Amino acid sequence: MASLLPGFIVFSLLAGVLHGQLSPSFYATTCPNLQTIVRSVMAQAVSQEPRMGASILRLFFHDCFVNGCDASILLDDTANFTGEKNAAPNANSVRGYEVIDAIKTRVEAACNATVSCADIVALAARDGVYLLGGPTWAVPLGRRDARTASQDAANSNLPGPFSSLATLISMFDAKGLSAQDMTALSGAHTIGMARCGLFRSRIFNDANVNASFAAERKLTCPATGGDGNLAPLDVATPNLFDSSFYRNLVAARGLLHSDQELYNGGSQDALVRNYSVNATAFASDFSSAMVKLGYLSPLTGKNGEIRLNCRKAN
């Protein structure tokens, strides 16, 4: 589908300076139909459930922030192996694994033992954004898959919904991502849902929350009970990847405490205001930040492996 936002164009290869051994053309000869396959499966998944675009985007973020973009999050627990799926930020929360499985099955049929699960996740995250009306960009490829995972790292490396601005800036800085990258990547919350248990304290206790917005959310997120009840992170256009997330913040209608921290008298206020009125600037900065995110500690060359089943090491 064409982008629903004006001025969103394919993110130039030159804008994402190529690093290391990753390249958008990595599979040009070994798996030329890769991107067509990923787009096809993602289009079907997002058509069936628009939220899946957000879920796959979040899966990519949760993978990359824990020991790099290595598909470690996809590894299932076994009797003698504890992976990342049941870490606190992921358990009963991260979803879309079956979509990655479906893509992998199609890719293996076309190009056996060639394309990593890590690269499939990176491409699927990009396509989910695009299919919901957001920008597109060239995804550098050539990552390999981890043979192991770390639940402890997943529990400690991922910023949470109660984080302060200082914590958010610090955690992204630790990954080589700037405050601008953090604020742009937070715009991923223009799509997707959050559970009541993650925003109850925001709507009941925070001072910087729009009263009518809080009252509306309390209808399905009471003071006690209903922890799993869902609400859209962007109440205005929950299934459209646009810049209304930032307009929500300016109006004190951010659903998560950590989101509203981006616009609360601090260092990111001016950038939030800019994104709220300049969708093209947000699209460009988000695309750039996604490319940078995808460069977090990739396994390349002879490191790692090309998993045949994304849920288990070979």
N, C-alpha and C positions, 0 to 999 in steps of 0.2 A: 504494500500500500504506500501511497505517497505520504510524506510527512505532513502532519496536520499543522505544523508550525512554520510560518514563512521564514525563509532565509536559512533553513537547516539544509546543509549540503553535505555530501560525503566528506568526511574529515580527511584532509589531505595527508598523504603519506609523509610529506615534508614536515607537517606540523607535529607528527609523532616521530621524533628523531630515532632512528633505529639503533638499538643497543645490543651489545653482546651478539648472540647467535639467533635472535628472534627476527623474523621478517614476515610481513603479510603474505609473501609469495612462497613461504616455506614448503607448502604442499602442492605447488603449481603443477608439477609433473607427476608426483607420487600419488596424489589424490585430488585430481582437478575438479571433481564435483562436490568436494567437501562442503563448501559454503552453501551450495544449493540444497544439499541434504539437510543441513542444520536449519536453514531458513524454512524449509518445507515442514519439518517436524514441529518447529517452534510456532509456525503459523497455525497449524492444527491445534496445538496445545493452548495457545492464547485465544483462539477462536472459541474453543470449548470453555475456557475459564480465563478471562482477562487477567485475573490476579496472578496467574502463573508467570507472566512477564516479570512482575515484581519479585516473585519467589525465586526465580532463577538468578535475577540480578543480586539478590541478597545472598544466595548460595555462593556466587562468585566472590563477593566481598568477604564472607566468612571463611572461604577457602584461602584467599590471598593474605588475609591479615594474620593467619596462623602458619608460620613457617613457609610462607610464600605460596604462589599460585601453582600448586603441585597436585591438585585433586585429592589431597589427603582426607578432606572432609567426606569423600564418597566411600571410604573404606568402612565396611560393616565390622562391628565387633564380632569376635569369635571367642571360643573357650580360653584361648591363650593370647588374645590381643584386644586391647581396649583402644578404640579410635576416638574420633571427635564428635560423632553423631549424637552421643548422649551427654556431651558437655552442657553445662547450664545454659549458655546462650543458644544452643542448637536443638536440644531435646524438645520434641513436640512443638517445634518452632520452624526450623529450616525445613523446607519442602521442595519438591520438584525432582527428587532423585529418579523417579520413574521416567520422567521426561528425558533426562540425561541417558538413562538406560536405553530408551527407544532410539535416541539419536545414535548412540554407540552401536546398536545392533545394525542400523542402516549403514553406518559408516564402515563397520567391519565387513559387511557384505560387499561393499564397493571397493574397499582398500584394506585388506586384512593386515593387522598388526603394524599399522602405519601411523595412525593419528592418535595422539594422547587424549586421555579423558580431560586433562587440564586445559588443552586447547579447545575441546568441545565445549566446556563450561564457559570459557572466555567468549567464544563465538555466540553461544546461546544467550548469554547475558546481553550482548550487543543487540542481538536480533529481538529480544524481548522488549527492549527500550524502543527500537525502531517501530515494531509492530503496534505499539501503543501510542504512536504519533510523535516519538522523540527523534533525536538526531541519529545519524549513523557515523561510523568511523572505521578506518582500516585497523584490523586487529593484528598486531604482530604475533606470529606463531612460531612454534618450534620448542614449546615446553615439553618436558617429559614428566611422567607420573612418579610420585613418591611411593616407596615400598612400605612406609610406616606413617604413623600419625601420632599426635600428642593431645590427649584430652586436657592435660594440665595447661598447655599453651593456649588451647581454645578457651579455657576458663579464665585465663589472665590477659590475653592479648586483645580481646574484642571490647570496644567501648559499649557501655550499656545505656539504657533509656533514662537513667537517673543521673548521668554524667554532667558535670559542670563544663562550662566553656573551656576553662583552663585544662581540665582533664582531656577533653576532646582534642584540643590543639596539641597537647603533649603526646597523646597516644598516636596521632597521625604523624607528628614530627618524628617519632621513634621509627616510623616506617619510611621516612624520607619524603613525606607528603606535607605540603605547606598548609597554613591556615586557610588559604584560598581553595586549595584542593579539597580540604575537609568540608568547607561550606558548600562547594559545588557538588561534591559527592553526596552530601546530606540531601540534596535535591532529589535523590532517588526516592525519597519519601513523598514525592508527588504521586506515587502509585503504591498500592499495597495496603495491608491491614495490620492492626496491632491488637493484642489481647488486653482486655480490661485491667488485668493485674499489672500491666506495665504502664498504664496511664491514670489509674485511680487516684494516686497521690497528687498528680498534676491537677486534675479537675476539682479535687476536694480541698487541696491545701495550698497550691501556688497562688501568689498574689497577682502575678502578671498573666491572668487568663481572662478572656472575654466571658462575661457573666452568662450571656445567652448560649454561647458555645458550650460552656461547662454544664449548664442546665440540660441542654440537648443530649450531651454525652452521658449524663447521670441517669437518663431514662433507661439505658441498657447496661450501665456500669454502676450499680449501686454501691453504697459504702461497704457492704459485705456481700459476698457471694457473686456469682457470675464472672469469675476470674477469666474464663476462657471466651467470654463474649467478645466479638470482633467489632472494630470500628475502623473506618477508612483514615489513613494517615493524612490524606488530603480530602476534606469533606466536599470541596467545591467540584473537583473533577477527578474522582478516585481512579478511573480507568484510562486517564489521558496523561501521557508524559508531557507536562508543560511546566510553566513557572509559577503556577498558582500556589504551590507550597510556600513560596516566599511571600506572596501577598497574604497568605494565612498568618505567617509569622508577624508581619507588620501590624496585623489586626489582632494580635495576641490569641490566635486560634491554632497554634501549634498543638498537636495531640500529645507528643512526648515532651517531658521536661527538657531532655537533651536537645530537642529540636528548637524549642523556644529560647534556649540559651544562646542560640545564634543571633537572636534579636532581643536583647535585654540590656541595652545601654553599654555594650561591650565593643570589642575591636572589630566584630564582623557586621555591625549594624549597617554601615554604608554599603557593603557588598550585598547584603540581603536586600536593601532598598533598590540597588541597581538591578539585581536579578528580577525583582518583583515587577519591574517595568520594562526590562530588556531581555526578552526571551532568547534572542539570538546570542547575547553575551553569555547567558546561562548555558545554552546548548554547546557553545564553543568551549567554555571552561570545563563543563562536565565531560565532554568527549576527551579533552586533553588529560583530565584527571583520571579517567578510566584507562587510558593508555598507560599512564604512570603506574596506576594500581596494578595493571597486568604485568609490570616488570618487577614486582616484588619477588626477589629470590627464586627465579625460575630454575628448574633443573634442565640442563641442556647437554648436548654432546653425548657422552657415555654415562652421565649421571642419571639415576632413576631408571625407568623402563617405560615401555608402551604397554599399558595394561590391556589385556584382552577383554576383561570384565571389569567395569569401573568400580565394582563393589569389593574386589579382592585383588591382592597382589598376585602376579603370575606364579 
